[in-house]
Amino acid sequence: MHAVDVKRMVEAGLEGCRAEVEGGDGRYTVTVVGEAFAGLTPVKKQQLVYGTLNEAIGDGRIHAVTIRTFTPEQWGERD
């Protein structure tokens, strides 16, 4: 599985969100930006993203994932 495949999975599962994915060989860093994260706890944000990747995690295509989530406002404010 390639990073672009992970990107497609996340973006397909989280309407209106944009993802950036780095990595390969089953290990990825996923950064997702979208309004879907507004008002959610960190755990809920992680659960949303994991929900888009569960199949690939379950069948072993993804072994490790680091998730970073931002609302568009948070993304714009980062340094």
mmCIF file of the N, C-alpha and C atoms, coordinates in Angstrom:
data_MODEL
# 
_entry.id   MODEL 
# 
loop_
_atom_site.group_PDB 
_atom_site.id 
_atom_site.type_symbol 
_atom_site.label_atom_id 
_atom_site.label_alt_id 
_atom_site.label_comp_id 
_atom_site.label_asym_id 
_atom_site.label_entity_id 
_atom_site.label_seq_id 
_atom_site.pdbx_PDB_ins_code 
_atom_site.Cartn_x 
_atom_site.Cartn_y 
_atom_site.Cartn_z 
_atom_site.occupancy 
_atom_site.B_iso_or_equiv 
_atom_site.pdbx_formal_charge 
_atom_site.auth_seq_id 
_atom_site.auth_comp_id 
_atom_site.auth_asym_id 
_atom_site.auth_atom_id 
_atom_site.pdbx_PDB_model_num 
ATOM 1   N N  . MET A 1 1  ? 0.845   -1.171 0.000  1.00 0.00 ? 1  MET A N  1 
ATOM 2   C CA . MET A 1 1  ? 0.000   0.000  0.000  1.00 0.00 ? 1  MET A CA 1 
ATOM 3   C C  . MET A 1 1  ? 0.894   1.239  0.000  1.00 0.00 ? 1  MET A C  1 
ATOM 4   N N  . HIS A 1 2  ? 0.502   2.197  -0.816 1.00 0.00 ? 2  HIS A N  1 
ATOM 5   C CA . HIS A 1 2  ? 1.258   3.441  -0.940 1.00 0.00 ? 2  HIS A CA 1 
ATOM 6   C C  . HIS A 1 2  ? 0.575   4.562  -0.158 1.00 0.00 ? 2  HIS A C  1 
ATOM 7   N N  . ALA A 1 3  ? 1.324   5.600  0.118  1.00 0.00 ? 3  ALA A N  1 
ATOM 8   C CA . ALA A 1 3  ? 0.779   6.745  0.856  1.00 0.00 ? 3  ALA A CA 1 
ATOM 9   C C  . ALA A 1 3  ? -0.436  7.331  0.151  1.00 0.00 ? 3  ALA A C  1 
ATOM 10  N N  . VAL A 1 4  ? -0.431  7.352  -1.174 1.00 0.00 ? 4  VAL A N  1 
ATOM 11  C CA . VAL A 1 4  ? -1.566  7.892  -1.924 1.00 0.00 ? 4  VAL A CA 1 
ATOM 12  C C  . VAL A 1 4  ? -2.826  7.057  -1.687 1.00 0.00 ? 4  VAL A C  1 
ATOM 13  N N  . ASP A 1 5  ? -2.678  5.752  -1.487 1.00 0.00 ? 5  ASP A N  1 
ATOM 14  C CA . ASP A 1 5  ? -3.824  4.893  -1.193 1.00 0.00 ? 5  ASP A CA 1 
ATOM 15  C C  . ASP A 1 5  ? -4.415  5.228  0.168  1.00 0.00 ? 5  ASP A C  1 
ATOM 16  N N  . VAL A 1 6  ? -3.549  5.479  1.139  1.00 0.00 ? 6  VAL A N  1 
ATOM 17  C CA . VAL A 1 6  ? -3.999  5.853  2.480  1.00 0.00 ? 6  VAL A CA 1 
ATOM 18  C C  . VAL A 1 6  ? -4.717  7.196  2.408  1.00 0.00 ? 6  VAL A C  1 
ATOM 19  N N  . LYS A 1 7  ? -4.165  8.130  1.666  1.00 0.00 ? 7  LYS A N  1 
ATOM 20  C CA . LYS A 1 7  ? -4.780  9.449  1.479  1.00 0.00 ? 7  LYS A CA 1 
ATOM 21  C C  . LYS A 1 7  ? -6.185  9.293  0.919  1.00 0.00 ? 7  LYS A C  1 
ATOM 22  N N  . ARG A 1 8  ? -6.334  8.478  -0.104 1.00 0.00 ? 8  ARG A N  1 
ATOM 23  C CA . ARG A 1 8  ? -7.653  8.269  -0.722 1.00 0.00 ? 8  ARG A CA 1 
ATOM 24  C C  . ARG A 1 8  ? -8.644  7.676  0.265  1.00 0.00 ? 8  ARG A C  1 
ATOM 25  N N  . MET A 1 9  ? -8.203  6.732  1.069  1.00 0.00 ? 9  MET A N  1 
ATOM 26  C CA . MET A 1 9  ? -9.082  6.104  2.048  1.00 0.00 ? 9  MET A CA 1 
ATOM 27  C C  . MET A 1 9  ? -9.584  7.118  3.074  1.00 0.00 ? 9  MET A C  1 
ATOM 28  N N  . VAL A 1 10 ? -8.669  7.921  3.580  1.00 0.00 ? 10 VAL A N  1 
ATOM 29  C CA . VAL A 1 10 ? -9.043  8.916  4.596  1.00 0.00 ? 10 VAL A CA 1 
ATOM 30  C C  . VAL A 1 10 ? -9.990  9.948  3.995  1.00 0.00 ? 10 VAL A C  1 
ATOM 31  N N  . GLU A 1 11 ? -9.649  10.477 2.840  1.00 0.00 ? 11 GLU A N  1 
ATOM 32  C CA . GLU A 1 11 ? -10.481 11.513 2.234  1.00 0.00 ? 11 GLU A CA 1 
ATOM 33  C C  . GLU A 1 11 ? -11.849 10.975 1.808  1.00 0.00 ? 11 GLU A C  1 
ATOM 34  N N  . ALA A 1 12 ? -11.910 9.726  1.389  1.00 0.00 ? 12 ALA A N  1 
ATOM 35  C CA . ALA A 1 12 ? -13.196 9.131  1.023  1.00 0.00 ? 12 ALA A CA 1 
ATOM 36  C C  . ALA A 1 12 ? -14.076 8.926  2.256  1.00 0.00 ? 12 ALA A C  1 
ATOM 37  N N  . GLY A 1 13 ? -13.452 8.627  3.377  1.00 0.00 ? 13 GLY A N  1 
ATOM 38  C CA . GLY A 1 13 ? -14.202 8.354  4.595  1.00 0.00 ? 13 GLY A CA 1 
ATOM 39  C C  . GLY A 1 13 ? -14.559 9.574  5.414  1.00 0.00 ? 13 GLY A C  1 
ATOM 40  N N  . LEU A 1 14 ? -13.884 10.686 5.157  1.00 0.00 ? 14 LEU A N  1 
ATOM 41  C CA . LEU A 1 14 ? -14.130 11.920 5.907  1.00 0.00 ? 14 LEU A CA 1 
ATOM 42  C C  . LEU A 1 14 ? -14.448 13.035 4.916  1.00 0.00 ? 14 LEU A C  1 
ATOM 43  N N  . GLU A 1 15 ? -15.706 13.153 4.584  1.00 0.00 ? 15 GLU A N  1 
ATOM 44  C CA . GLU A 1 15 ? -16.144 14.121 3.598  1.00 0.00 ? 15 GLU A CA 1 
ATOM 45  C C  . GLU A 1 15 ? -15.729 15.538 3.982  1.00 0.00 ? 15 GLU A C  1 
ATOM 46  N N  . GLY A 1 16 ? -15.178 16.232 3.015  1.00 0.00 ? 16 GLY A N  1 
ATOM 47  C CA . GLY A 1 16 ? -14.777 17.615 3.235  1.00 0.00 ? 16 GLY A CA 1 
ATOM 48  C C  . GLY A 1 16 ? -13.428 17.777 3.899  1.00 0.00 ? 16 GLY A C  1 
ATOM 49  N N  . CYS A 1 17 ? -12.759 16.683 4.196  1.00 0.00 ? 17 CYS A N  1 
ATOM 50  C CA . CYS A 1 17 ? -11.433 16.751 4.824  1.00 0.00 ? 17 CYS A CA 1 
ATOM 51  C C  . CYS A 1 17 ? -10.354 16.548 3.778  1.00 0.00 ? 17 CYS A C  1 
ATOM 52  N N  . ARG A 1 18 ? -9.198  17.111 4.068  1.00 0.00 ? 18 ARG A N  1 
ATOM 53  C CA . ARG A 1 18 ? -8.038  16.952 3.191  1.00 0.00 ? 18 ARG A CA 1 
ATOM 54  C C  . ARG A 1 18 ? -6.940  16.266 4.003  1.00 0.00 ? 18 ARG A C  1 
ATOM 55  N N  . ALA A 1 19 ? -6.290  15.307 3.393  1.00 0.00 ? 19 ALA A N  1 
ATOM 56  C CA . ALA A 1 19 ? -5.261  14.535 4.089  1.00 0.00 ? 19 ALA A CA 1 
ATOM 57  C C  . ALA A 1 19 ? -3.914  14.663 3.390  1.00 0.00 ? 19 ALA A C  1 
ATOM 58  N N  . GLU A 1 20 ? -2.879  14.637 4.203  1.00 0.00 ? 20 GLU A N  1 
ATOM 59  C CA . GLU A 1 20 ? -1.504  14.521 3.727  1.00 0.00 ? 20 GLU A CA 1 
ATOM 60  C C  . GLU A 1 20 ? -0.937  13.280 4.386  1.00 0.00 ? 20 GLU A C  1 
ATOM 61  N N  . VAL A 1 21 ? -0.325  12.417 3.605  1.00 0.00 ? 21 VAL A N  1 
ATOM 62  C CA . VAL A 1 21 ? 0.179   11.150 4.138  1.00 0.00 ? 21 VAL A CA 1 
ATOM 63  C C  . VAL A 1 21 ? 1.627   10.978 3.727  1.00 0.00 ? 21 VAL A C  1 
ATOM 64  N N  . GLU A 1 22 ? 2.449   10.615 4.697  1.00 0.00 ? 22 GLU A N  1 
ATOM 65  C CA . GLU A 1 22 ? 3.860   10.315 4.454  1.00 0.00 ? 22 GLU A CA 1 
ATOM 66  C C  . GLU A 1 22 ? 4.129   8.907  4.944  1.00 0.00 ? 22 GLU A C  1 
ATOM 67  N N  . GLY A 1 23 ? 5.105   8.271  4.347  1.00 0.00 ? 23 GLY A N  1 
ATOM 68  C CA . GLY A 1 23 ? 5.509   6.954  4.815  1.00 0.00 ? 23 GLY A CA 1 
ATOM 69  C C  . GLY A 1 23 ? 5.331   5.886  3.751  1.00 0.00 ? 23 GLY A C  1 
ATOM 70  N N  . GLY A 1 24 ? 5.417   4.662  4.199  1.00 0.00 ? 24 GLY A N  1 
ATOM 71  C CA . GLY A 1 24 ? 5.309   3.509  3.320  1.00 0.00 ? 24 GLY A CA 1 
ATOM 72  C C  . GLY A 1 24 ? 5.607   2.250  4.103  1.00 0.00 ? 24 GLY A C  1 
ATOM 73  N N  . ASP A 1 25 ? 5.560   1.126  3.424  1.00 0.00 ? 25 ASP A N  1 
ATOM 74  C CA . ASP A 1 25 ? 5.843   -0.168 4.037  1.00 0.00 ? 25 ASP A CA 1 
ATOM 75  C C  . ASP A 1 25 ? 5.001   -0.408 5.286  1.00 0.00 ? 25 ASP A C  1 
ATOM 76  N N  . GLY A 1 26 ? 3.742   0.040  5.239  1.00 0.00 ? 26 GLY A N  1 
ATOM 77  C CA . GLY A 1 26 ? 2.836   -0.216 6.351  1.00 0.00 ? 26 GLY A CA 1 
ATOM 78  C C  . GLY A 1 26 ? 2.902   0.772  7.495  1.00 0.00 ? 26 GLY A C  1 
ATOM 79  N N  . ARG A 1 27 ? 3.779   1.772  7.399  1.00 0.00 ? 27 ARG A N  1 
ATOM 80  C CA . ARG A 1 27 ? 3.928   2.768  8.466  1.00 0.00 ? 27 ARG A CA 1 
ATOM 81  C C  . ARG A 1 27 ? 3.703   4.162  7.880  1.00 0.00 ? 27 ARG A C  1 
ATOM 82  N N  . TYR A 1 28 ? 2.736   4.868  8.450  1.00 0.00 ? 28 TYR A N  1 
ATOM 83  C CA . TYR A 1 28 ? 2.339   6.149  7.869  1.00 0.00 ? 28 TYR A CA 1 
ATOM 84  C C  . TYR A 1 28 ? 2.128   7.220  8.929  1.00 0.00 ? 28 TYR A C  1 
ATOM 85  N N  . THR A 1 29 ? 2.362   8.452  8.517  1.00 0.00 ? 29 THR A N  1 
ATOM 86  C CA . THR A 1 29 ? 1.984   9.626  9.294  1.00 0.00 ? 29 THR A CA 1 
ATOM 87  C C  . THR A 1 29 ? 0.893   10.305 8.489  1.00 0.00 ? 29 THR A C  1 
ATOM 88  N N  . VAL A 1 30 ? -0.270  10.471 9.118  1.00 0.00 ? 30 VAL A N  1 
ATOM 89  C CA . VAL A 1 30 ? -1.442  11.016 8.449  1.00 0.00 ? 30 VAL A CA 1 
ATOM 90  C C  . VAL A 1 30 ? -1.813  12.337 9.119  1.00 0.00 ? 30 VAL A C  1 
ATOM 91  N N  . THR A 1 31 ? -1.860  13.393 8.334  1.00 0.00 ? 31 THR A N  1 
ATOM 92  C CA . THR A 1 31 ? -2.298  14.703 8.810  1.00 0.00 ? 31 THR A CA 1 
ATOM 93  C C  . THR A 1 31 ? -3.605  15.012 8.092  1.00 0.00 ? 31 THR A C  1 
ATOM 94  N N  . VAL A 1 32 ? -4.648  15.292 8.870  1.00 0.00 ? 32 VAL A N  1 
ATOM 95  C CA . VAL A 1 32 ? -5.970  15.530 8.282  1.00 0.00 ? 32 VAL A CA 1 
ATOM 96  C C  . VAL A 1 32 ? -6.494  16.882 8.754  1.00 0.00 ? 32 VAL A C  1 
ATOM 97  N N  . VAL A 1 33 ? -7.018  17.648 7.810  1.00 0.00 ? 33 VAL A N  1 
ATOM 98  C CA . VAL A 1 33 ? -7.569  18.969 8.094  1.00 0.00 ? 33 VAL A CA 1 
ATOM 99  C C  . VAL A 1 33 ? -9.029  18.982 7.643  1.00 0.00 ? 33 VAL A C  1 
ATOM 100 N N  . GLY A 1 34 ? -9.918  19.375 8.571  1.00 0.00 ? 34 GLY A N  1 
ATOM 101 C CA . GLY A 1 34 ? -11.317 19.478 8.183  1.00 0.00 ? 34 GLY A CA 1 
ATOM 102 C C  . GLY A 1 34 ? -12.203 19.961 9.307  1.00 0.00 ? 34 GLY A C  1 
ATOM 103 N N  . GLU A 1 35 ? -13.351 20.480 8.930  1.00 0.00 ? 35 GLU A N  1 
ATOM 104 C CA . GLU A 1 35 ? -14.338 20.938 9.916  1.00 0.00 ? 35 GLU A CA 1 
ATOM 105 C C  . GLU A 1 35 ? -14.886 19.788 10.745 1.00 0.00 ? 35 GLU A C  1 
ATOM 106 N N  . ALA A 1 36 ? -14.746 18.567 10.268 1.00 0.00 ? 36 ALA A N  1 
ATOM 107 C CA . ALA A 1 36 ? -15.262 17.396 10.991 1.00 0.00 ? 36 ALA A CA 1 
ATOM 108 C C  . ALA A 1 36 ? -14.682 17.295 12.399 1.00 0.00 ? 36 ALA A C  1 
ATOM 109 N N  . PHE A 1 37 ? -13.550 17.930 12.646 1.00 0.00 ? 37 PHE A N  1 
ATOM 110 C CA . PHE A 1 37 ? -12.886 17.826 13.946 1.00 0.00 ? 37 PHE A CA 1 
ATOM 111 C C  . PHE A 1 37 ? -13.282 18.922 14.931 1.00 0.00 ? 37 PHE A C  1 
ATOM 112 N N  . ALA A 1 38 ? -14.054 19.891 14.470 1.00 0.00 ? 38 ALA A N  1 
ATOM 113 C CA . ALA A 1 38 ? -14.444 21.006 15.331 1.00 0.00 ? 38 ALA A CA 1 
ATOM 114 C C  . ALA A 1 38 ? -15.243 20.508 16.532 1.00 0.00 ? 38 ALA A C  1 
ATOM 115 N N  . GLY A 1 39 ? -14.789 20.900 17.715 1.00 0.00 ? 39 GLY A N  1 
ATOM 116 C CA . GLY A 1 39 ? -15.493 20.579 18.952 1.00 0.00 ? 39 GLY A CA 1 
ATOM 117 C C  . GLY A 1 39 ? -15.306 19.174 19.473 1.00 0.00 ? 39 GLY A C  1 
ATOM 118 N N  . LEU A 1 40 ? -14.501 18.361 18.814 1.00 0.00 ? 40 LEU A N  1 
ATOM 119 C CA . LEU A 1 40 ? -14.294 16.980 19.255 1.00 0.00 ? 40 LEU A CA 1 
ATOM 120 C C  . LEU A 1 40 ? -13.089 16.864 20.182 1.00 0.00 ? 40 LEU A C  1 
ATOM 121 N N  . THR A 1 41 ? -13.136 15.870 21.049 1.00 0.00 ? 41 THR A N  1 
ATOM 122 C CA . THR A 1 41 ? -11.986 15.564 21.900 1.00 0.00 ? 41 THR A CA 1 
ATOM 123 C C  . THR A 1 41 ? -10.902 14.922 21.046 1.00 0.00 ? 41 THR A C  1 
ATOM 124 N N  . PRO A 1 42 ? -9.660  14.946 21.528 1.00 0.00 ? 42 PRO A N  1 
ATOM 125 C CA . PRO A 1 42 ? -8.590  14.283 20.774 1.00 0.00 ? 42 PRO A CA 1 
ATOM 126 C C  . PRO A 1 42 ? -8.889  12.809 20.478 1.00 0.00 ? 42 PRO A C  1 
ATOM 127 N N  . VAL A 1 43 ? -9.481  12.115 21.425 1.00 0.00 ? 43 VAL A N  1 
ATOM 128 C CA . VAL A 1 43 ? -9.795  10.694 21.217 1.00 0.00 ? 43 VAL A CA 1 
ATOM 129 C C  . VAL A 1 43 ? -10.817 10.532 20.096 1.00 0.00 ? 43 VAL A C  1 
ATOM 130 N N  . LYS A 1 44 ? -11.843 11.353 20.086 1.00 0.00 ? 44 LYS A N  1 
ATOM 131 C CA . LYS A 1 44 ? -12.869 11.277 19.041 1.00 0.00 ? 44 LYS A CA 1 
ATOM 132 C C  . LYS A 1 44 ? -12.284 11.595 17.661 1.00 0.00 ? 44 LYS A C  1 
ATOM 133 N N  . LYS A 1 45 ? -11.367 12.546 17.615 1.00 0.00 ? 45 LYS A N  1 
ATOM 134 C CA . LYS A 1 45 ? -10.710 12.877 16.350 1.00 0.00 ? 45 LYS A CA 1 
ATOM 135 C C  . LYS A 1 45 ? -9.937  11.671 15.820 1.00 0.00 ? 45 LYS A C  1 
ATOM 136 N N  . GLN A 1 46 ? -9.181  11.031 16.719 1.00 0.00 ? 46 GLN A N  1 
ATOM 137 C CA . GLN A 1 46 ? -8.413  9.849  16.332 1.00 0.00 ? 46 GLN A CA 1 
ATOM 138 C C  . GLN A 1 46 ? -9.341  8.736  15.853 1.00 0.00 ? 46 GLN A C  1 
ATOM 139 N N  . GLN A 1 47 ? -10.454 8.541  16.563 1.00 0.00 ? 47 GLN A N  1 
ATOM 140 C CA . GLN A 1 47 ? -11.401 7.496  16.195 1.00 0.00 ? 47 GLN A CA 1 
ATOM 141 C C  . GLN A 1 47 ? -11.978 7.718  14.806 1.00 0.00 ? 47 GLN A C  1 
ATOM 142 N N  . LEU A 1 48 ? -12.261 8.967  14.456 1.00 0.00 ? 48 LEU A N  1 
ATOM 143 C CA . LEU A 1 48 ? -12.776 9.261  13.115 1.00 0.00 ? 48 LEU A CA 1 
ATOM 144 C C  . LEU A 1 48 ? -11.786 8.808  12.043 1.00 0.00 ? 48 LEU A C  1 
ATOM 145 N N  . VAL A 1 49 ? -10.528 9.139  12.236 1.00 0.00 ? 49 VAL A N  1 
ATOM 146 C CA . VAL A 1 49 ? -9.521  8.785  11.235 1.00 0.00 ? 49 VAL A CA 1 
ATOM 147 C C  . VAL A 1 49 ? -9.279  7.281  11.231 1.00 0.00 ? 49 VAL A C  1 
ATOM 148 N N  . TYR A 1 50 ? -9.154  6.667  12.399 1.00 0.00 ? 50 TYR A N  1 
ATOM 149 C CA . TYR A 1 50 ? -8.974  5.213  12.452 1.00 0.00 ? 50 TYR A CA 1 
ATOM 150 C C  . TYR A 1 50 ? -10.121 4.494  11.764 1.00 0.00 ? 50 TYR A C  1 
ATOM 151 N N  . GLY A 1 51 ? -11.326 5.039  11.875 1.00 0.00 ? 51 GLY A N  1 
ATOM 152 C CA . GLY A 1 51 ? -12.482 4.420  11.245 1.00 0.00 ? 51 GLY A CA 1 
ATOM 153 C C  . GLY A 1 51 ? -12.331 4.294  9.736  1.00 0.00 ? 51 GLY A C  1 
ATOM 154 N N  . THR A 1 52 ? -11.608 5.206  9.117  1.00 0.00 ? 52 THR A N  1 
ATOM 155 C CA . THR A 1 52 ? -11.393 5.142  7.669  1.00 0.00 ? 52 THR A CA 1 
ATOM 156 C C  . THR A 1 52 ? -10.306 4.134  7.291  1.00 0.00 ? 52 THR A C  1 
ATOM 157 N N  . LEU A 1 53 ? -9.510  3.724  8.280  1.00 0.00 ? 53 LEU A N  1 
ATOM 158 C CA . LEU A 1 53 ? -8.356  2.850  8.015  1.00 0.00 ? 53 LEU A CA 1 
ATOM 159 C C  . LEU A 1 53 ? -8.506  1.450  8.600  1.00 0.00 ? 53 LEU A C  1 
ATOM 160 N N  . ASN A 1 54 ? -9.601  1.182  9.292  1.00 0.00 ? 54 ASN A N  1 
ATOM 161 C CA . ASN A 1 54 ? -9.760  -0.087 10.014 1.00 0.00 ? 54 ASN A CA 1 
ATOM 162 C C  . ASN A 1 54 ? -9.548  -1.318 9.151  1.00 0.00 ? 54 ASN A C  1 
ATOM 163 N N  . GLU A 1 55 ? -10.083 -1.317 7.941  1.00 0.00 ? 55 GLU A N  1 
ATOM 164 C CA . GLU A 1 55 ? -9.934  -2.489 7.082  1.00 0.00 ? 55 GLU A CA 1 
ATOM 165 C C  . GLU A 1 55 ? -8.459  -2.761 6.775  1.00 0.00 ? 55 GLU A C  1 
ATOM 166 N N  . ALA A 1 56 ? -7.730  -1.700 6.422  1.00 0.00 ? 56 ALA A N  1 
ATOM 167 C CA . ALA A 1 56 ? -6.311  -1.851 6.084  1.00 0.00 ? 56 ALA A CA 1 
ATOM 168 C C  . ALA A 1 56 ? -5.475  -2.220 7.307  1.00 0.00 ? 56 ALA A C  1 
ATOM 169 N N  . ILE A 1 57 ? -5.870  -1.736 8.474  1.00 0.00 ? 57 ILE A N  1 
ATOM 170 C CA . ILE A 1 57 ? -5.179  -2.123 9.703  1.00 0.00 ? 57 ILE A CA 1 
ATOM 171 C C  . ILE A 1 57 ? -5.473  -3.586 10.011 1.00 0.00 ? 57 ILE A C  1 
ATOM 172 N N  . GLY A 1 58 ? -6.733  -3.961 9.880  1.00 0.00 ? 58 GLY A N  1 
ATOM 173 C CA . GLY A 1 58 ? -7.146  -5.332 10.178 1.00 0.00 ? 58 GLY A CA 1 
ATOM 174 C C  . GLY A 1 58 ? -6.513  -6.382 9.294  1.00 0.00 ? 58 GLY A C  1 
ATOM 175 N N  . ASP A 1 59 ? -6.314  -6.053 8.021  1.00 0.00 ? 59 ASP A N  1 
ATOM 176 C CA . ASP A 1 59 ? -5.731  -7.054 7.120  1.00 0.00 ? 59 ASP A CA 1 
ATOM 177 C C  . ASP A 1 59 ? -4.209  -6.935 7.005  1.00 0.00 ? 59 ASP A C  1 
ATOM 178 N N  . GLY A 1 60 ? -3.614  -6.018 7.793  1.00 0.00 ? 60 GLY A N  1 
ATOM 179 C CA . GLY A 1 60 ? -2.163  -5.942 7.867  1.00 0.00 ? 60 GLY A CA 1 
ATOM 180 C C  . GLY A 1 60 ? -1.492  -5.021 6.865  1.00 0.00 ? 60 GLY A C  1 
ATOM 181 N N  . ARG A 1 61 ? -2.262  -4.355 6.001  1.00 0.00 ? 61 ARG A N  1 
ATOM 182 C CA . ARG A 1 61 ? -1.623  -3.434 5.052  1.00 0.00 ? 61 ARG A CA 1 
ATOM 183 C C  . ARG A 1 61 ? -1.044  -2.227 5.771  1.00 0.00 ? 61 ARG A C  1 
ATOM 184 N N  . ILE A 1 62 ? -1.656  -1.848 6.896  1.00 0.00 ? 62 ILE A N  1 
ATOM 185 C CA . ILE A 1 62 ? -1.133  -0.771 7.728  1.00 0.00 ? 62 ILE A CA 1 
ATOM 186 C C  . ILE A 1 62 ? -0.749  -1.368 9.069  1.00 0.00 ? 62 ILE A C  1 
ATOM 187 N N  . HIS A 1 63 ? 0.521   -1.192 9.461  1.00 0.00 ? 63 HIS A N  1 
ATOM 188 C CA . HIS A 1 63 ? 1.023   -1.732 10.730 1.00 0.00 ? 63 HIS A CA 1 
ATOM 189 C C  . HIS A 1 63 ? 1.089   -0.664 11.814 1.00 0.00 ? 63 HIS A C  1 
ATOM 190 N N  . ALA A 1 64 ? 1.367   0.567  11.409 1.00 0.00 ? 64 ALA A N  1 
ATOM 191 C CA . ALA A 1 64 ? 1.515   1.663  12.374 1.00 0.00 ? 64 ALA A CA 1 
ATOM 192 C C  . ALA A 1 64 ? 1.074   2.951  11.708 1.00 0.00 ? 64 ALA A C  1 
ATOM 193 N N  . VAL A 1 65 ? 0.374   3.776  12.477 1.00 0.00 ? 65 VAL A N  1 
ATOM 194 C CA . VAL A 1 65 ? -0.082  5.054  11.938 1.00 0.00 ? 65 VAL A CA 1 
ATOM 195 C C  . VAL A 1 65 ? 0.000   6.111  13.031 1.00 0.00 ? 65 VAL A C  1 
ATOM 196 N N  . THR A 1 66 ? 0.543   7.251  12.655 1.00 0.00 ? 66 THR A N  1 
ATOM 197 C CA . THR A 1 66 ? 0.559   8.421  13.525 1.00 0.00 ? 66 THR A CA 1 
ATOM 198 C C  . THR A 1 66 ? -0.438  9.402  12.923 1.00 0.00 ? 66 THR A C  1 
ATOM 199 N N  . ILE A 1 67 ? -1.369  9.868  13.742 1.00 0.00 ? 67 ILE A N  1 
ATOM 200 C CA . ILE A 1 67 ? -2.438  10.724 13.246 1.00 0.00 ? 67 ILE A CA 1 
ATOM 201 C C  . ILE A 1 67 ? -2.336  12.112 13.875 1.00 0.00 ? 67 ILE A C  1 
ATOM 202 N N  . ARG A 1 68 ? -2.420  13.127 13.019 1.00 0.00 ? 68 ARG A N  1 
ATOM 203 C CA . ARG A 1 68 ? -2.489  14.526 13.460 1.00 0.00 ? 68 ARG A CA 1 
ATOM 204 C C  . ARG A 1 68 ? -3.741  15.110 12.833 1.00 0.00 ? 68 ARG A C  1 
ATOM 205 N N  . THR A 1 69 ? -4.578  15.756 13.633 1.00 0.00 ? 69 THR A N  1 
ATOM 206 C CA . THR A 1 69 ? -5.823  16.323 13.113 1.00 0.00 ? 69 THR A CA 1 
ATOM 207 C C  . THR A 1 69 ? -5.902  17.810 13.431 1.00 0.00 ? 69 THR A C  1 
ATOM 208 N N  . PHE A 1 70 ? -6.505  18.562 12.516 1.00 0.00 ? 70 PHE A N  1 
ATOM 209 C CA . PHE A 1 70 ? -6.653  20.002 12.662 1.00 0.00 ? 70 PHE A CA 1 
ATOM 210 C C  . PHE A 1 70 ? -7.974  20.447 12.052 1.00 0.00 ? 70 PHE A C  1 
ATOM 211 N N  . THR A 1 71 ? -8.587  21.449 12.644 1.00 0.00 ? 71 THR A N  1 
ATOM 212 C CA . THR A 1 71 ? -9.644  22.159 11.943 1.00 0.00 ? 71 THR A CA 1 
ATOM 213 C C  . THR A 1 71 ? -8.938  23.099 10.970 1.00 0.00 ? 71 THR A C  1 
ATOM 214 N N  . PRO A 1 72 ? -9.650  23.642 9.985  1.00 0.00 ? 72 PRO A N  1 
ATOM 215 C CA . PRO A 1 72 ? -8.991  24.605 9.081  1.00 0.00 ? 72 PRO A CA 1 
ATOM 216 C C  . PRO A 1 72 ? -8.406  25.802 9.832  1.00 0.00 ? 72 PRO A C  1 
ATOM 217 N N  . GLU A 1 73 ? -9.094  26.239 10.879 1.00 0.00 ? 73 GLU A N  1 
ATOM 218 C CA . GLU A 1 73 ? -8.594  27.372 11.657 1.00 0.00 ? 73 GLU A CA 1 
ATOM 219 C C  . GLU A 1 73 ? -7.287  27.013 12.368 1.00 0.00 ? 73 GLU A C  1 
ATOM 220 N N  . GLN A 1 74 ? -7.252  25.834 12.970 1.00 0.00 ? 74 GLN A N  1 
ATOM 221 C CA . GLN A 1 74 ? -6.037  25.387 13.656 1.00 0.00 ? 74 GLN A CA 1 
ATOM 222 C C  . GLN A 1 74 ? -4.895  25.232 12.661 1.00 0.00 ? 74 GLN A C  1 
ATOM 223 N N  . TRP A 1 75 ? -5.184  24.722 11.495 1.00 0.00 ? 75 TRP A N  1 
ATOM 224 C CA . TRP A 1 75 ? -4.166  24.536 10.460 1.00 0.00 ? 75 TRP A CA 1 
ATOM 225 C C  . TRP A 1 75 ? -3.568  25.890 10.061 1.00 0.00 ? 75 TRP A C  1 
ATOM 226 N N  . GLY A 1 76 ? -4.420  26.882 9.923  1.00 0.00 ? 76 GLY A N  1 
ATOM 227 C CA . GLY A 1 76 ? -3.960  28.209 9.541  1.00 0.00 ? 76 GLY A CA 1 
ATOM 228 C C  . GLY A 1 76 ? -3.160  28.911 10.621 1.00 0.00 ? 76 GLY A C  1 
ATOM 229 N N  . GLU A 1 77 ? -3.379  28.529 11.880 1.00 0.00 ? 77 GLU A N  1 
ATOM 230 C CA . GLU A 1 77 ? -2.695  29.172 13.003 1.00 0.00 ? 77 GLU A CA 1 
ATOM 231 C C  . GLU A 1 77 ? -1.370  28.520 13.357 1.00 0.00 ? 77 GLU A C  1 
ATOM 232 N N  . ARG A 1 78 ? -1.082  27.354 12.822 1.00 0.00 ? 78 ARG A N  1 
ATOM 233 C CA . ARG A 1 78 ? 0.151   26.667 13.210 1.00 0.00 ? 78 ARG A CA 1 
ATOM 234 C C  . ARG A 1 78 ? 1.362   27.403 12.659 1.00 0.00 ? 78 ARG A C  1 
ATOM 235 N N  . ASP A 1 79 ? 2.465   27.231 13.347 1.00 0.00 ? 79 ASP A N  1 
ATOM 236 C CA . ASP A 1 79 ? 3.719   27.909 12.930 1.00 0.00 ? 79 ASP A CA 1 
ATOM 237 C C  . ASP A 1 79 ? 4.508   27.047 12.007 1.00 0.00 ? 79 ASP A C  1 
# 
